């Protein structure tokens, strides 16, 4: 296996620098010309400022503003951070050892950096707060979904644990709060084909060979609401939300299904009532069965207790 090239710049805010490779067939005269042409999101004056400050480097160190373009070589730099709204919820630690970190992720906090969410993500927060710069997620959880996420502490074990999720060798259980329908025959296994279109926030179900399977059970009900246990056998985009919606009982707080809303990114009211409640697997290192359970609760059900 080819060894990954180590960046010549240290992490900043828990993040690796961007690595930009110069194509073999490139004809630019300088690195500056190349970056100006291929990084449209970075203003030209900002590229000049980074070069002047020595913030663009190759394996030998900072490059000069007139450094020549070298086909096949790479440069590194740290991208400017977007302006972010602080997600005002804490991350709870469920389990920690030398290999694994299991957390209860709050609603509205993304698992990993993406788009306009960088510092306000579980990964970056944990790297900084726990001083674990090599921490990586074994899987992901949607921004609006709360609950268990497993991270790998030891970089040497990253592949072993990530493969568990890729090979569907992890049993995942979710809790959801949705309307109660006494005519709905449960438990049931929902099958459908889910597709995602580039450029769209939503996924959709189509009439074709199923690629998504979810077991839906009713755990309890009161005051017109049901508490459901969802056990996905697959992991398609928005699978649980789509399957509950297809049963006619969309999850409370869902801003996409059945109808998309324009909720502002800093609106932390009425969270999606979906919680990753349990993870169970055979540990690839110790071979022991490991099970982790959430310590969080869904507020729409808790508010009706008593």
Secondary structure, 3 states (H helix, E strand, C coil): CCCCCCCCCCCECCECCEEEECCCCCCCCEHHHHHHHHCCCCCHHHHHHHHHCCCCEECCEECCCCCECCCCCEEEECCCCCCCCCCCCCCEEEEECCCEEEEEECCCCECCCECCECCCEHHHHHHHHCCCCCCEECCCCCCCCEEEEEEECCHHHHHHHHHHHHCCCCEEEEEEEEECCCCCCCCEEEEEEEEECCCCCCEEEECCCCCEEEEEEEEEEECCEEEEEEEECCCCCCHHHHHHHHCCCCECCCCCCCCCCCCCCCCCCCCCCEEEEEEEEECCCCCCEEEEECCCCCHHHHCCCC
